[in-house]
């Protein structure tokens, strides 16, 4: 069994789970959809992220489960719902790993003027690198994550400084050029930058004192992501105009900060963000995947079957993308919709298990997540199908309270 995680390393895993390669793309995408008013969408989703962080921290203290979301859902909704949610989460990781790798790799290919072939090679390299890192155990993956997050903070800070120096107040008018309804429409693609709490949930069992450490970890994670997101959203509009600079806003901000070298720096950032996100997700899923096979959850390396499934999924999706049969625009919402289904299960369970104000926060978060899931359209249907299949093949085999006891206050 690995040694307990420190607050700094656990915070790095949480921040890495929330900050994905979508951060490089969605500031421009949201600005193109809603104009300067997109900053309101960012602010609203940060409130939702805060509610989810609060709920997940409360669940981590109340339901001390190394399996994360499985234990959380079982405590309130039963083992069948918990297992269904778990398989939906793992399906999101299996399908999402090559998609997230392609997002980062395509960013690199676009910045360097390369084609799909180069994007596919980079995506394969990213996936292979993460699987090697996670095979070394949580201690190694958390140490790597800490270094990646520090590098990421420096790059994003540089982007914000460069954008702030070139901001023009005229870019903020008109504030809502596409109408106020566009503020809601921008939430669906932006959600890609706000999933992650569910991925880090299993890591709570690796803390020596969750009751004391979890609130600090959540506060650090929320503080870091809030500052980065709002600052980046604001300078994207202020410096690059109402359309947010197209599909490579961070690269353009870095060019404003350091000149032509900014393109190379943005390429490095794409790889760092992608590796950090997948590393956090696969590391967090290890105990959950082992528990579904009735193996000790103390094992902190992913089971072989999960790695094989990720490699198989990567081979299929990356090949189809390379052949031009699939486009990223049609894929990015797929893993997000599956993680949103996981959020629904966890917040519904939290409403039954928790008490006081955090119970109300769970109810509000459930309603908001349900609305956002509806905006993912076809991807939401795919997530529902995965959950339905998992439910159909799941049977109750153990008492919920025997496997997932609550902590009495």
N, C-alpha and C positions, 0 to 999 in steps of 0.2 A: 504493500500500500504506500502511496506517495505521501510526503510530508505535507502538513497543512499549508494552504495558500496564504500569503500575506495580503494585507489590504491593498498594497500598491500593485501586486501582480494580479490579484482578482479584479481590481478596477481596470487594469489594462485589458484583461479578457473581456470585461463588460463593454468597455469603450470600443474595443475592436469588433465586437459583435454588432454594435449599433452603427459604427462608421463603416460602411461598405463602399465599393467602387461606384455605387450609384451617386455618391457625394460628388463625383467628378462630372456627372451628367445632369442630374435632376435640378440643380439651380437654374441652368439655362432652360431646361424643359418646362419647369413650373413658371418661369418668367414669360416664356413664349405663350403659355396657356392663359395666364391671368395678368400679365404685365406687372407693374410695380406692386399691385395688390397681392401678388404671390407671397409677399412677406407675412401677410396675415395668415395664409395657409400654413406657413412654417411655424408661426407662433402658436396656432391652434393645435398642430400636431405635437409640438413640444409640450403643451398642456396634457395631451393624451399620453405622451411618453412618460410624463411625470406621474400620472395616475397609474399607468401600468407598472412603473418602477416601484411605486408605493405598494401596490397590490402584491407584486411578486416578492418584495421584501417581507411583507407580512406573512405570505404563504410560506416563505423559506424558514421563518421563525416558528410558525404554528405547525407546519407539516415538514419535519426534518427528514427529507427524502433525498437520497443520493441520485434518484432517477429523475429529479426535477419535475417536469410537467406531468409525468405519469403519476407521481405521488400526489401532486397538487389536485389533479382532476379526480383521482380515486377517493380522496378524502371527502369530497362533496357530492360527486355524481356516480361513484361506484367503479369497480374494476373494469367493467366492459367499456364504459365511456373512456376510462383512462387509457386502456390499451388501444382503443380506436384513435384517440388523440395522439398517442405515441407513434403509431404507424404513420399517421398523417404528417407528423413532425419529421420523421425519418425520411418519408417520401419527399418532403420539401428539401431536405439536405441532399438526397440522392439526385434529384432532378435539378436542384439549385446550384450544386457545385460546378458543373460544367457551364451553366448559364452565367453565374457570377464570374467564372474564369474568363468567359468570352467577353463579358462587359469590359473587364480590365484590359484584356488582350486587344480588343477592337479599338479601345482608346489609344493604346500604344501604336497600333497599326495606322490609325488615322493621323496621329501626330507625326509619324515618320514617313507618311506617304506610301505605306506598304499595302498589300492586298489581303484578301481573306486567308491565303495560305500562311502568311506570317502570323496573322491573328490566331489561327488554329495551332500553330507550333508553340506560340507563347502560352496559349490556354492550356495545352497539354503540359508544358513545363511548370506552370503555376500549380496545377492539380497534383502533379507528381511531387513537387517540392513540399506541399502541405501534408501529403500522406506520409512522406518521409519524416517530417517534423513530428506529427502526431504519433507515429509509431515509436518514438523515443519516450513517450509518456508525458504526463501533465507538467512535470517540473521543467522539462525542456521546452514544451510548447508555450508555457506561461512566460518563461524567460525570453524566448523569441518575441512573444507578443508585446512584452514590455518595451523592448527595443524598437519594434515597429511602430508602436503608438507614439513614442517620443519623436521618432523621425517624422511621422505624420503630422504631429502638432506643429513642428517647425515649418513644414512645407505649407500647411494651411494658413499659419500665421503670416508667412511671407506673402501668400496670395492676397490675404486681407489687407496687409500694409500696402502692397502694390496697387490694389484696386482702390483703396481709400484715397491714395494720392492723386488718382486720376478721375475721381468721382465728379459728376456734374449734376447740379440740382435739377436741370432741365429734363434729365432722364426719368424723373419721378412723375412727370405729367404727360398725358392724363394718367391718373392713378389706377383706374380700372377700365382700360380701353376695350375690354371684351365683355363688360358687364360683371355684376357681382356674383352671378351664378358660376362664373369661371373660377372663382376662389374655391368653390367646392370641387369643381372638376379637377383642379390641380392636386387635390389630396390623393387621388388614386396612384399616380406615378410617384409622388413624393413619399408614399408609405414605404417604398423600397429603402428609404434612408432611416426608417424608424422601427423596423422589426429588429429583434435582437435580444430582448429581455428573456424570451423563452429559451434561446440557445444557451445563455449563461446560467439558467436556473439550476442545472445539476451541479454546478460548481459550488453551490452553497454548502453542500455536505463536506467539501474540502476545507472549510473554514474552521478554525479552532473554536471560535466563539461567535456563531452567526448572530445572536441577539445583539451583540455589541458591534460587530464588524459590518453586518449587512446595511444598516442605515448609513454608515459612512461611505460604503462602496457605492450605494445608490446615489447619494448626494454628490460624490465626486463625478460619477458617470453623467448625471444630469447636468451638473455645472459645466463640465467639459463640452458635452455635445450641444448644450444650449448656446454657449458662447460661440462655438465654431459655426453652428448652423445659422444662427441669426446674423452673425457678422458676414458670413459668406453670402447669404441670401441678399443682404443689403448692398454689399459692394458689387455683386453681380449685376444688379439693376443700376446702381449709381455709376459704375464705371463702363459697363458694356451696353447699357441702354435697355429699353423695354423688352427686347427679345432675348436678353440674357446671354448674348454671345453665341447662340447656336448650341451645338453638341459638345463643344470643348471649352466651357467657360473658365475652368480653373487654369487650363493651359494659357489662355489669353491673359488672365490675371497675373500669372507668373511671368509672362513676357513683359508686362507693364512694370513688374518689380525688378527683374534682373536682366531683361533683354532677351535675345535669342536663346540663351541657355535655359530659359523658362520652359521651352518645349521639352527638352531632355529631362528636366526636373519633373515635369508633369507626367512623363512616361514612367519615371521611377515611382512617382506617387501612385500611379494606377496599379503597378505591381504590388506595392506595399499595402495599399488598401485591400486589394483582392486577396493576397496571402493572409492578411490579418483577419479578414472576415471569415474565410473558409476555415482557418485554423481555429478560431473561436467556436464555430459551429460544430466542427467534427470533434473537437476536444470535449465540448459540452455534451455531445451525443453518445460518447463512449459508454458511460455507465447505463444510460437508458437502453442502448442497444443490447448490452449484456443482460440486463434485467429481463428483457423480453425472451431471452434464451435460457432463463433461469440460471445464469452464471453469476458469480460474485460481482457486485457492482463496484467493489474496490479496485477492480481492474481499470487502469486509467489509459489504456491504449484501445483504439477502436477494434472491434472484432473483425476477423478476416472477411466475413460475409459482407459487412458494411463497406469495407474497402473495395471488394470485388464489385459490389453493386454500383459504387461511385465510378469505378473505372469503366464498367460496362455502359453506364449512362453517359459518361463523358465520351466514350468512343462513338456512340450512336449520335448524340446531339452535336458534337463538334464536327463529325463527318458530314452530317446533314447541312450544318451551317457552311462548311467549307465548299460543299457542292452547290450552294445557293438555294437549297430546298427549304431552309428556315431562315427567318430574320429575327434579330434580337428584339425588335419592337413587339413581336408577337409572343416572345418568351419571358420577358422580364417580370411580368405579373404572375407567372405560374408559381414560383416558390413563395412569393409574398402572400398569395391567396391561401396557400396551405398553412403558412404561419399565422395568418389571420384567423383561420379555423381553430388553431391551437389556442390563440388568445380568447376566442369565444368560450372554449371549454374551461380554461383556467379562470376567467372572470366569472363565469356562471358558478363554478365550484366555490370561488372565493365568496360570492354572495351568500352561499349556504354555510360556509365554515367560519368566516370572520364576523366580527361584530363592530359596532360603532361607526365612525366616519369612514374608515377604510372599506367597510361593506358598501356604503353609498358610492365610494369611488369606483368599486368594482362594477356596480350597476351602470354607472355613467359610461365607463370604459367599454362595457359589453355593448351598449347601444351604439356608441360611436364606431366601434370596430365593425359591427353589423352593417352600418351604413356604408363604410368604406369598402367592405367586402363586395357589396352590391355594385360599386363602381368598377370593380375589376372584371365584371361581365363574364366572358367565356372562361377566363381563368378561375373564377369563382365556381363555375360548374365543374371544372376539372377537380378542384379541391373537394367539392361535395361528393363527387363520384369516388374519389380515393377514400374519404371518410366512410362512405356507405359500404364499400367493399370490405374495409377493415372491420366495420361493425358486424357485417354478415358472417365473417370468419372468426369472430372473437367470442369466446365463451367464458363464463365465470368459473374460475378454478380455485379461488382462494378468498378467504374473508378479507374485505377491504381494510378493516381495522387491524387485522392480524399483520398485514404486510405494510400498511401505511398508518401507524398510530399517530394521533394528534398529541401535541404538547399541551398539557393542562396548565392554565395560568394560575 
